[in-house]
Amino acid sequence: MRNSLALLALNIALLLVPRLAAAQLAPMATDRPGNGNAAAVVAHGVLLIETGANFSHDSTAGSAANQLALPTALRLGLGGVFEFRVGSELFRVYQPADSVVVSGTDFYAGFKVLIGRDKPSGISMAVSVQGNFPVGGEAVTSDGYDIEARVLLGWSRGPYSILFNIGGEAVAPEDSDRFGRGVYDLLLAYALPFWSQRLTVFVEAFGRPAPELDRSVNQFDWGLLAGLTPDLQLDLFVQHGLHQAATALQIGLGLSYRGCLFC
């Protein structure tokens, strides 16, 4: 499944010509590099490919582990208010102690619906729903069919923008009872006043709180986005875990590209 998704993304990217003219579409609104989902959907008939490489380091009870993953998402817009989304980390190189494990990862599928957007105020609202399918290797799978739903709120005015996500997820690990936890994300971004405001910096707080601390995740992220062209974006982010249940450190470099399939 992971290899098929990677080949599909590559083949589609090669077919997405001619490139979209800047006048045809609104600026790109990607769901990376942070953990929040943008309060916007991909335009009708447009495919947005988001991919990257993430390196993470974690330590628990005196032991350390490093991981390398290639998170990739395909987002297809339909009707200007709906998008279908599927994604996976493709595979992970997992290095606990003195061993190295290379394993395929889980994948997810879902959708996003635009509820409304008010241009004068810069406020937009959407909802997203997705499910995780535990097809990854033993070292990296979630071991359960997880379902997550979020309400997405966005605001932008000039160089400033705010994104807020609130929702929840139901987790079903094979070795214990199903449990639920919340999901929140708050992202503040600023487009720097040079290079036609194509360089944006951001800070983000993200978490999955649960009644049990060992099942909660809270972290702080920061990074930047560079719009090389209207249809091509590079990004960089750094994530810091705020307690033991969160990944201690993660660094990611990503690339997003959009093109017309049937628009």
C-alpha positions in Angstrom: 0.0 0.0 0.0 2.8 2.5 0.9 4.8 1.8 -2.3 1.6 2.1 -4.4 0.8 5.4 -2.8 4.3 6.7 -3.5 4.2 5.7 -7.1 0.7 7.1 -7.6 1.9 10.5 -6.2 4.9 10.5 -8.5 3.0 9.6 -11.6 0.3 12.1 -11.0 2.8 14.9 -10.3 4.4 14.3 -13.7 1.0 14.5 -15.4 -0.1 17.8 -13.8 0.7 20.0 -16.7 0.3 22.7 -17.7 0.8 24.3 -14.3 -2.0 26.4 -12.9 -1.9 30.1 -13.5 -1.8 32.3 -10.4 -5.0 34.1 -11.5 -7.0 30.8 -11.5 -6.7 29.9 -7.9 -6.5 31.3 -4.4 -3.2 31.0 -2.6 -2.2 27.5 -1.5 -3.6 26.5 1.9 -1.7 23.4 2.9 -2.2 21.2 5.9 1.6 21.0 6.5 4.0 21.6 8.0 2.1 22.0 11.3 -0.4 19.7 12.9 -3.5 21.8 12.1 -5.8 21.3 9.2 -6.4 24.5 7.2 -10.0 25.9 7.2 -10.0 25.7 3.4 -10.5 23.0 0.8 -8.6 22.4 -2.5 -10.3 23.9 -5.6 -12.4 21.8 -7.8 -10.5 19.3 -9.9 -7.2 20.3 -8.4 -4.8 17.7 -6.7 -2.6 19.0 -4.0 0.4 16.7 -3.1 2.0 17.3 0.3 5.2 15.3 1.1 8.3 15.6 3.2 10.9 13.9 5.4 10.6 13.9 9.2 13.4 13.0 11.6 12.5 12.5 15.3 14.3 11.7 18.4 12.7 10.3 21.6 13.9 9.1 24.9 12.0 7.1 27.6 13.3 5.6 30.8 16.9 6.1 29.8 16.6 4.6 26.3 16.7 6.6 23.1 15.2 6.0 19.7 15.5 7.8 16.3 13.0 7.6 13.4 12.9 8.8 9.8 9.5 9.0 8.0 8.2 10.3 4.7 4.7 11.7 5.4 2.7 12.1 2.2 -0.8 13.3 1.6 -3.0 13.5 -1.6 -5.9 16.0 -1.4 -8.4 16.2 -4.3 -10.9 19.1 -4.5 -14.5 18.5 -5.6 -17.1 21.2 -6.2 -15.2 23.9 -4.4 -16.5 22.9 -1.0 -15.4 19.3 -0.5 -12.1 17.5 -0.7 -11.1 13.8 -0.4 -7.8 13.1 1.3 -5.6 10.0 1.8 -2.1 9.8 3.3 0.6 7.8 4.9 4.1 8.1 6.2 5.0 5.5 3.5 7.6 3.9 5.7 9.7 4.5 8.8 13.3 3.8 9.6 13.2 3.1 13.3 16.4 2.9 15.3 15.8 1.8 18.9 19.0 1.0 20.9 21.5 -0.7 18.6 19.1 -2.1 16.0 17.5 -0.7 12.9 14.0 -1.5 11.8 12.5 -0.5 8.4 8.7 -0.8 8.3 5.7 0.2 6.4 3.3 2.5 8.2 -0.5 3.0 8.7 -2.5 5.0 6.2 -5.5 7.3 6.6 -8.4 8.4 4.5 -11.0 11.0 5.0 -12.6 14.2 3.8 -13.0 17.9 4.5 -16.0 20.1 3.9 -16.0 23.9 3.7 -18.8 25.3 5.8 -18.4 29.0 4.9 -16.0 31.8 4.2 -16.5 35.5 4.7 -14.0 37.5 2.6 -14.6 40.9 4.2 -13.8 39.6 7.7 -11.3 37.0 6.6 -13.0 34.3 8.6 -13.5 30.7 7.3 -14.9 27.5 8.8 -14.6 23.9 7.8 -14.9 20.4 9.2 -12.6 17.4 8.7 -13.1 13.7 9.4 -10.6 10.9 8.8 -9.9 7.3 9.8 -6.7 5.5 10.4 -6.1 2.0 9.1 -3.5 -0.1 11.1 -1.6 -1.7 8.2 1.9 -0.7 9.3 4.6 -2.9 10.8 4.5 -3.9 14.4 7.1 -1.3 15.6 5.1 1.7 14.2 1.4 0.8 13.8 -1.2 2.3 16.0 -2.8 -1.1 16.4 -6.3 0.3 16.0 -8.9 1.8 13.7 -8.8 5.4 14.9 -11.4 8.0 13.9 -10.8 11.7 14.3 -13.1 14.7 13.7 -12.2 18.4 13.9 -13.9 21.8 13.5 -11.5 24.2 11.7 -11.6 27.9 12.1 -9.4 30.3 10.2 -8.8 34.1 10.1 -6.5 36.1 7.9 -5.9 39.8 7.4 -3.0 41.2 5.5 0.2 39.4 6.7 -1.4 37.9 9.8 -3.3 34.7 10.1 -4.7 32.4 12.8 -5.8 28.8 12.6 -7.7 27.0 15.3 -8.7 23.3 15.4 -10.9 21.7 18.0 -12.2 18.1 18.0 -11.7 14.6 19.3 -10.6 11.1 18.3 -11.7 7.6 19.3 -8.7 5.2 19.6 -9.0 1.4 19.5 -5.7 -0.3 20.3 -5.8 -4.1 20.1 -4.4 -4.6 23.5 -6.8 -2.4 25.5 -10.3 -0.9 25.5 -11.2 1.9 23.1 -10.6 5.3 24.6 -11.2 8.9 23.6 -9.1 12.0 23.8 -9.5 15.6 22.5 -7.6 17.3 19.7 -6.6 21.0 19.7 -4.4 23.1 17.6 -3.6 26.9 17.6 -1.3 28.3 14.9 -0.2 31.9 14.6 1.4 33.0 11.3 3.0 36.1 9.8 4.0 36.8 6.2 7.4 38.6 6.3 7.4 42.0 4.5 9.8 41.2 1.7 10.0 38.8 -1.3 6.3 39.6 -2.1 5.3 38.2 1.3 6.0 34.7 0.1 8.0 33.7 3.3 5.8 33.0 6.3 6.8 32.1 9.8 4.6 30.4 12.4 4.3 29.1 15.9 1.9 26.4 17.0 0.6 24.7 20.1 -0.9 21.2 19.4 -2.2 18.5 21.7 -4.3 15.4 22.2 -5.4 15.6 25.9 -6.7 12.6 27.7 -7.8 11.9 31.3 -4.7 9.7 31.6 -1.5 11.6 31.3 0.4 8.7 29.6 -2.1 8.9 26.8 -1.9 12.7 26.4 0.3 14.5 23.9 1.1 18.2 24.0 3.8 19.9 22.0 5.1 23.2 20.7 6.1 23.7 17.0 7.6 26.5 15.0 8.7 26.8 11.4 8.4 28.6 8.0 6.9 28.3 4.6 8.3 29.6 1.3 6.1 30.0 -1.7 8.5 29.4 -4.5 5.7 29.7 -7.1 1.9 30.0 -6.8 1.8 26.1 -7.1 5.0 25.1 -5.3 5.8 25.5 -1.6 8.7 24.5 0.6 8.4 24.2 4.4 10.5 23.6 7.5 9.3 22.9 11.0 10.7 22.0 14.4 8.6 20.3 17.1 9.3 20.1 20.8 7.4 17.7 23.1 6.2 19.2 26.4 6.1 16.1 28.4 7.1 12.4 28.3 4.2 11.1 26.3 5.1 13.5 23.4 7.9 13.0 20.9 10.9 14.9 22.4 12.1 16.5 19.2 11.1 16.3 15.5 12.5 18.2 12.5 10.7 18.1 9.1 11.4 19.4 5.6 8.5 19.4 3.1 7.3 20.1 -0.4 3.8 20.8 -1.6 2.7 21.0 -5.2 -0.7 21.4 -6.9 -1.9 20.9 -10.4 -5.1 20.4 -12.4 -6.5 17.0 -12.9 -9.9 17.8 -14.4 -10.5 21.5 -13.9 
